[in-house]
Amino acid sequence: MAEQFGALNWAIVIAYLIGNLFLGYMMSRRVKTSEDYYLGDRSAPWWAIGISVVATYVSALSFLGGPAWAYGDGMAALAIHINYPLVIFVVAAVFLPFFFNSGVASIYEYLERRFGKASRRVMSTLFLLTQTISTGAILAATVIVVDFVTGMGTFNSILVITTIVLIYTLMGGMNAVIWTDVLQGIILFVGAGVILYSLVTQGDPLTDNLTFLKQNGKLNPLNFSPDITIAPTVWAGILAMTLFHITVYGANQMMVQRVLAAKNIGDAKKSYLFMGYGAFFIYFLFFFIGALLYAHYNARDFASQDMNKIILFYAQKLAVPGLMGIIVAAVMSASMSTMSSALNSLATISIVDFYKPLMNPDAPEKHYLTASRIMTFVWALIVIPVAYLVINEGGSVLEVLSKIGSYLVGAKLAMFGMGFFSKHTTQRGLLIGVAAGFIALALLAPFGPLTVPVTKLWALFGGTLPTIAWPWFVVIGGGVNITVSWIASLIITGRQSAWHTHSVPGQIKAFKDSGKPEKVGGWYVVPGKIDRAFWGLPVLFIGIIVFLAWFGTLG
């Protein structure tokens, strides 16, 4: 399709890329220390950080993978994403105060203060592993688009994208990440809006498309089946995926790091409100596009490797001047937004949690800034082969990434959850629980090379490997982890006489005993307290369920 891309489309893409590099250059003048690189100079307004949070998580995976997922599973796939109001409600009340009050760059330092150094290292290692996989998946999603429209080939596409992201991330650090996210988020939603407008206004009437979707079982978003072998059900969305997304927003360095760059805790919480009140509607947009494409193509079967290109096939067919340029810029913007955030966070954890404390604790500040930039470059090289693996996986890149991440989120959930709310859990018991959680998942939901030997193991005992949908892996891993951690802690160290200072009850007591104010600037700084602005989130969640129930009756 390279010869069809045209001068106008190239002009749009090139202008976008130049804009990103210019922003990176402007922000580079503010980076003087490693903390500036990790957290910026705390000059970004809350609304810019909020857009950055949205743009980072939505990414190219949603732009391509959301429609591809809905094309296969219909609007029922949306059930996985109905929980964001509940997720942000919990994260803002519990996670953010701990991290923001500490003034640290790595959120995993909390685990060292609560349990010990080993817990921090384990969680930091899990982050490096999961973030490398997800960043590779995001790069793969972008390569699909760039190669499709330009014909540059997989290798050249990866090289161009990675190089551009590296340049502005290395120059501007977190400030560059936030402000390029703002630009990228705007372009992303313009591109999606153009596609939706075309689907609704051109071709068959919307009512006919809705009727077609209903007749083919693709319209109803609410599947109340209790069957845990089905991934997109309401119960998976409310129970399992709420826990999943709490770890994404509360226990993920990449997401929290930009919020720590806020001027104060009020701005940090307001930036998360963007996601709490807006995330569902964003995902509804992407999944509704996928459902309408299913009607547009009259239920046509696409090869597995073409699923993520469905939205591109449609855009190409429209032949609207400049549309493919906007689409390419939108997908590149979404991907580059998340990649820049990921590379900055990977470098942060590498230096703050490993290099500085274990190898070179007394170096000058300038040395750590240089080391951070070097690690940013190293992680960019590491994610390239991961992108190749994901490209060959087939299916929705969004679903593939969610499946992979589901194996590890149980450990994250348990480690932070036990830290916040368990009185008796100690480090040795916690680490035993982490190991037990992974063993349980290996036996009940094996992945990759483990599948065949575990299947044979089940057969030796006269059983068959159970089929469990991936959203429930967090419940299995986290449940086993929590149970074993608590029991092992009681056996090894016994009952604790008082709540740890870095638990939620311990923090509430510490604030009360010290006489420190619970609120600063009208926002709670003590964990476990709910700000007025967040009480609308549970109401919104109920409204979402009612809306989706009504939506399923259309057609």
N, C-alpha and C positions, 0 to 999 in steps of 0.2 A: 504493500500500500504506500510505500515511500514516495513514489512518483505522484500520488494523488494528494499528498499532504498539503502542498501549496504554500505560496509565499506568505499569505495572511496568517495561516496557522503557525508557520515557523516564526513569524514576527511576534505573535502572542507569547509563544513559549520562550523565545530568547529574551523578550522584555521582562518576563517573569523571573527568569534566572538572573538577569542583571540586577533586578530589584533586590533579590535575596542577597547577592554578593555585596551590593551597596550597603544594605542594612548591617551585614556582618562587619564591614569596614567601619561604619559609623559607631557600632557598639564596641569595637576593638579598643577605642581610645579610652574606654572606661575600665578596662581590665588591667589592674595593677598588681593584684595578689591572687593566690589560689582560691581564696574565698570569693573574690569577685568572679572568678571563672565558674565556681560551683553554684553560687547563689545570686550573682549579679551584685549591683550596688544598692539593691532594695529601692530602686527608683520607679519600677514599673507599676502602673496603676492596677487596681484589683480587677477591673474589667478586661485588661489585656491579659493578665494571668488566667482569668476565667476562660477567655477564648483559647488561650494556649492549652489549658487542660482539655477542653473539648476537642480541639484539633488534633492533639496528640493521641487521644484514645480512639477517635473515629478513624483516622488514617486511611490509607489506600485500601486496607483490608476491608473496610466497610463499604467503600465506594464500589469495589469490584465484588468482594465476597458476599456482601449483604444481598444484592440482587441475585447472585448465583445461588445463595442458600435458599432464598424465598422461591426462586424458580423451581427448585426441587421439592421443598417442603411446604410451599405456600405460606400464607400469613401466619400459620401456626409457629413458624420459626421465630416470630416476634416475641413469643412467650419467654424466651431466654433473656430478653432485654426489658422486661416490665418492672424490674426491681430497683432501678436507679434511685428513685426517691427514698426508698428504705435504706439503700446503701449509703447515700450521702448523709442521711439523718444520723446514722450510727458513726460514720467516720468523722464527721464534724464535731460530734459530741465527745468522742472517746480518743481517737487517734491524734487529731490535729493539735490539741492542747499539749499533749506529751512532747511531741516533736518540736513545736514552735517555741515552747517555753525553754527547751533545753539549749537552743541556739546552736545546734550542731549541723554539720553538712550531711552526715550519714544518719538516716533514721534507724539504722541497725545498732547504733551506739546505745539506743534505749535498752536493747536486750543485754548488753554488757552491764549496764547499770542495774538492771532488774535481776539477771541470773548470773552472768559471768562472761568472760572473754570467749570461751568455746561456743556459747550460744550465738554470739555475734558473728563469729567466723562461719559457722554453719549456715546462718541465714544469708550472710553476704555471698557465700559460695552459691547458694540456691538462686539468689538474684542474678549473679553473673551468668549462670547456666540458662535460666529461663529467659532473661533479657536478650541473650545472644540468639536464642532460637526465634524469639518473636521479632527481633530486628531483621534477621535473615528472611523471615516470612514477609515482612513489610517491603524489604528490598525486592523480593521476588515478585510481589504484586505490582510494583512499579515497572519492573523490567518487562512484564507481560504487556503493559500498555505501550511503553516506549518502543519496544521491538515491533509491536503490531503496527504502529502508525509510521515508524521511520525506517524499519527494515535494517537497523544498525546491527542486529544480532545480539544474543544474550550477553556475551562477554563485554562488548563495547558499551552496551546499555548500562551494565553494572558499573563499569569503570567511570563513565560520565557522571552518573548519579552520585556514586560514592565520593568522587572527587569534589563535586560542587558542595555537597553537604559538609565534607571535611573542611573545606576552605572557610566557610562562614562560621562553623562551629569552633574551629581552632582560633579564629580571630576574635570572636565576640563572646564566647562562653554562654552562660545562661541568659544574659541580656539579649544576645543575638537569637537564642532559641525562642524566647518569649515573643519578641517583636516579629520575627519571621513567621512564627505560628499565627499571629494575627493576620498577616497578609495571606498566608496559606489557607487559613480557615475560611476567609471571605471567598477566595477563588474556588475552594472545594464546594461550597454550598451554591455558588452561582452555577457551577457545572451540573450539579445534581438537579437544581431547579430548572435548568434548560431542558434536561432529559424528561423530567416529570411533566413539564408544560407541553412538550411535544406529544407525549403518550396520551395525555388527557384531551388535547385539542385536535389531534390528527388521528386518522383511522376510524375505527369503530367507536360509537358513543360509549361513554363511561359506563352507563347502565348495562349495555350489552356485555362489556368486558367483565363487570361484576357478576352478571348472571352466568357467564361462561366459567368464571372462577368458582362460583358456588356449585355448579353442576359437576365440576371436576375435583371437588373437595379441597380447594386451595384458598377459600375466602375466610373461613372462621379462624380467628387467632387463638381462641381459647379451647384447648384440648384438656379436659379434666380427667383424662384417664390416669389411674394410679399405677399403670404399667411402667416400671423403672427401666424397661428395655427401650423405651421411646424417649429420645432426647428432648424435643420441643413440646413439653407439657406445662400446664400452669403450675403444677406442683414443683417441677424442676426449676421453673423460673422464680417462684416465690421462695422456696426453701434452699435448694442446692445452689442456684446461681446467685442468690443474694449473698451467701457466704463467699462464693467465688469472687464476686465483684467487690466485696468488702476488702478482700486481700489486694485486689488490683488498685483500689483508691487509697487504702489505708496502710498497706504493708509493702508497697512497691516504690522503691527509691525514685524511679523515673517520674511517677505521677506526683509524689509528695514534694520532690526537690524544688519544683517550680513554685509551689505554694509557700515553701520556706523562704522564698525570695521576696515575699510580700513585706510591706512596710510595718505591719502590725498584725495581730491575730484577727482583728476584725476584717481586714482586707483579705487575709488568708481564707477565712470562712466564706466571705462574700464571693470569692473566686470559685469556690466549690459549689456555691448555689447555682452557678451557671449550668453545671452538669446535672445537679439534682432536679432542676425544673425543666431543663431542655433536652436531656439525653433521650428520653423516650420518643419525643417528636422527631429527633434526628434519625433514630433507627427506624421509626415508622416510615419516614421518607424513603430510606434505602430499600426496605423490604417491600414497600408498596410498589416501588419501581420494578422490582423483580417479579412481583405477582402480575403486574400489568404487561410485562414482557412475555410472561407465560401465555397470557391471552393473545398478545400481539402475534406471537409465533405459533399460535394454535396448538399448544402443547407439544411442540416439536422436541425430539430428543437431541441433545447436544453431547458430543463426546466429552469424556471426563476432563481432558486437557483443555477443552474449549469453554468450560463452564464459567470461568472468570472473565471471559471475553464477550459474554452475551451483551452487556451494556455497550461494548465497543462496536459490535456488529450492528446494533441498532443506530448508534450515533453515525457510523459510516454510511448507513443506508439513507439517513436523512439528508445528507449532502448540504447542510446549512453552512454558508460561508463563516469560517472562524470557529465553528462548533468543535471540531476535533482539536483545534488549538486550545480551546478552553478546557476540554476534557483532559487532554494531556497535561496541561498546566495544573488542573485540579488534582489529578491523581499524583503527579509529581509533588505538588505542594503538600498533599496529605502525607505522602510517604516521607518526604524530606523533613516535614515537621516532626514526625515521630522518630525518624532516624537521628536527627540532631539531638533530640532530647535523650534518646537511648545512649548514644555515644558519650554525651556529656556525663550521664549518670554512671555508665560503666567505668569511665575514667575516674569519677569521684570515688566510687566504692573501692576501686583498685588501689588508689593512693591513700585515701583516708582510713580504710579498714585493713589494708594489708601492707603496702609499701612503707608508709610513714611509721606505724607502730612497730612493725616487725623487722624492717631493714634499715631505715634511716630516720630515726626519731628527732634528730637535732639539726637538720639541715636548715639553711636560710629559706625564707619565704619564696624568694625567686626560684629556688631549686624545685620546690613543689609545684609551682606554676608550670615550669618547663616539663616536669615529669608528667603532669596532668595532660598536657598537650601531646606528649609522646604516646601516652596510653590511649588517648583518643584515636590517634593514628593506628595503633596496634589493633584496637578493637574493630576498627573499620575493615582491616584486612581479615580479621577472624570471621566476620559475618558473611563474607563473600561466598565461601564454600557452602555455608548453611543455606544461603539463598538458592544455590543450584539444587540442593536436595529438595527444598520445598516446591520449586517449580515443577519437578518431576513427580510430585506426590499426586496431583490431580484433585478434582473436587473444589469446593469453595475454600479459598485460602483463609477466610475468616473462621470457618468451622474447623479446618485443620489446625490452626493455631490454638483455638479454644480447647480442642481435644488434648493437644500436647501440654498446654498449661495446666489442665485439670489434674494431672498427675502430681503436681508439685504444690498446688495452692493449699492443700490440707495441712502440710507442715507449717506453712506461713501462718495460716489461720490459728492453728493450735499454739504456736510459740507466742504470738502476740496476745491471743485470747487468754491463755493461762497467765501471762504476765499481768494483764489488766485485772483479771477477775478471780484468780486462784490464790488462796492464802497459803496453801501448804506445798505448792509445786516448787521444786528446786532444780538446779541445773542438771545434776546427774539423772534425775528422774525424767526431766524434759527430753534430754538427748536419747534416752532409752525409748521414750515414746515416739520420737521422730523416726528412729530405726524401725520400730514396730509398725508405724503407719505405712512406711514404704514397703515393708514385707507383706502387709495385708493387701496393698494394691497390686503387688507383683503376683500374688496368688489369685486374687479375684478379678483383676483387670490388667493382665499382662500386656506389655507393649513391645513391639518390634521383635528382636531376637528372643525375648523371653516367652513369647506366645506358644511356640511349639513345645519346649520342655515342660512348661507349666500344664499344658493340655495333657501331655503324657503322664504327668504326676497325678492329675485328677483321675485319669483312666486307671491308674494302678489301684486306686481305692474305690473303683467301681462307679465313679461319678463323671460328670461332664462339666466343662468350664462354663460357669454362669455367664449369661449375656446381660451386661449392665451398661446403660447409656452413660456417656462420659460426664454429664453434669453431676452425677451422683458420686463421682470419684472423690470430690472434695468432702462429701459427707463421710464416706468410708475412711479415707485417709485421715481426715481431721478427727472423726469420732474415735478411731482406734488410738490415734496419737494422744488425744486428751485423756482418755480412760487409762491407758498404760502409764502416761506421765504422772498422773495423780496417784495411782496405786504405787508405782515405783518410788515416788518421792516419799510417800508415807512409810514404805518399808525401809528405805535407805536412810532418810534423815528425820523421819517422824513428823509429828504435827508442829506447826509453827505457832508461837504464842501471839504474834502480832502481824498485822498486814504490812507488807513491804511498802516502803515509802513510794515506790514507783508503780504501785497498783492504784486502781481507781479509788477504792476506799482509803488507801494510804495517802493519796494526794488530797482528797477532801479533808482528811484530818490534819494534814500538814498546813493547808491553807488556813484552816480554822485556828490551829494552835499558834501560828505565826502572826495572825491578824492581818495577813495580806488580803487585799480586795479580791473578790471572786470575779469581778468584772473590770475590764479596762476599756474605756471608750464605748461602753454600753454592750460589750461582748464578753461572754464567759471565758476566762483563762484557765479555770479549774476543770479537769476532765469529769465527765459524767453529768454535766449540766446542759440543758437544752435552751438555745437562744430562740427568741420569739419567731424570728424569720424562718426557722426550720420546722416549725409546727405545721406549716402548710404542706410539707412533703408527704406525710401520711395521708392527708386529705387528697392530694394529687394522685397518690397511688390508688386510692379507692375510685377516684374519677377515671383513671386509666382503665381499670377493670370494667367499669360501667360502659365507657366508650367502646371498648373492644367487644363487649357483649352485644352492643347495638350494631357495631360494624359487621359482626358476623351474620346479622339478619338481613343485610342488604342483598341485592341481586335477585 
